[in-house]
Amino acid sequence: MDYILLVVGLGLLLLAANYLVDSSVAIAQRAKISNFIIGLTIVGIGTSAPELFVSVSSALSDSGDIAMGNVIGSNIANIFLILGVTAMIYPFAIERLQRHRDIPFLIIATIFVALIANDTILPGFSKNSLNRLDGLVLLTCFVTYMGWVVVQKGKNPMKAIEEADEEASSSLTGKNPLLLWGIAIVSLAGLIYGGNLFLDSAKNLARAWGMSEAVIAITIVAVGTSLPELVTAVIAASKKNPQLALGNVIGSNLFNLMFILGTASTVKPLEFRDINIWDYAVMFVSAIMLYVVVLTFKKDKFDRIEGVIFFGAYVAYTVYLLLR
């Protein structure tokens, strides 16, 4: 029964997130909010809504391993699985800002989270955790990064406007305001219910299989909440527009590390029992390998050979987790 509830919960989570973004964008457009602000806030937060709701629900139910495992697993899957599959379908170029701003910042953020989450490396600490102060620091880093992005976009206003118009599109634009608010409220309720159903089923399966919540979170939960990015990347690659995948992945990973972990640990401090140093190490290596791609084979391009290597790395890590 838990298998069915897991799939139902995941389906409800993803469907509700999609409708929440669409209705929120349409409501914001009716309120005359600029497409740039909509794309930067509503769309950015909405596309990571499944990870956010799972991690916050995990924090509230004292399941810190699932909250952190979801973020670690999503970040690893985003780079190794999603970019690997995308590059195998259609190689793509890496833009200058991604090389010089986004990827280096992702590496720094990954190291920072690994350091503040591993308290036991310091004398006097017996458990690993993220407290409310850590959460507030991460949220501050997120706001700082978003401000940096806004400044960079301001240097190329025409391109920023084009990107904003594309991001702020909604299938519900022009619908009745009452209908839009109704869809938004129902979608939010669906996110909460679907997230809790998905989380409870994952916990039950972890107990039934004799596996830790951390392993379940890094594998099943993380891949499940990353499905929107995976589907988007595959569709973009099949339409020979794979560049979209890299921007989505880097943005999603930074969002996971700073906003989602920051929000979850601010709501309630997170404690980790089964997340070990190797999980952080693989997340760090995935970010480093993404940067190495810029320098190897065809410079500034993610090609098929690198895609195969990334996909193979994800399979190897998954096997390691199952054996662990």
Secondary structure, DSSP 8 states (H G I E B T S, - for coil): -HHHHHHHHHHHHHHHHHHHHHHHHHHHHHTT--HHHHIIIIIHHHHTHHHHHHHHHHHHTT-HHHHHHHHHHHHHIIIIIIIHHHHHHS-EE--HHIIIIIHHHHHHHHHHHHHHH-GGGSTT--SEEE-HHHHHHHHHHHHHHHHHHHHHHHTSHHHHHHHHHHHT--TTTTS-HHHHHHHHHHHHHHHHHHHHHHHHHHHHHHHHHT--HHHHIIIIIHHHHTHHHHHHHHHHHHTT-THHHHHHHHHHHHIIIIIIHHHHHHHS-EEESS--HHHHHHHHHHHHHHHHHHHSSSTTEE-HHHHHHHHHHHHHHHHHHHH-
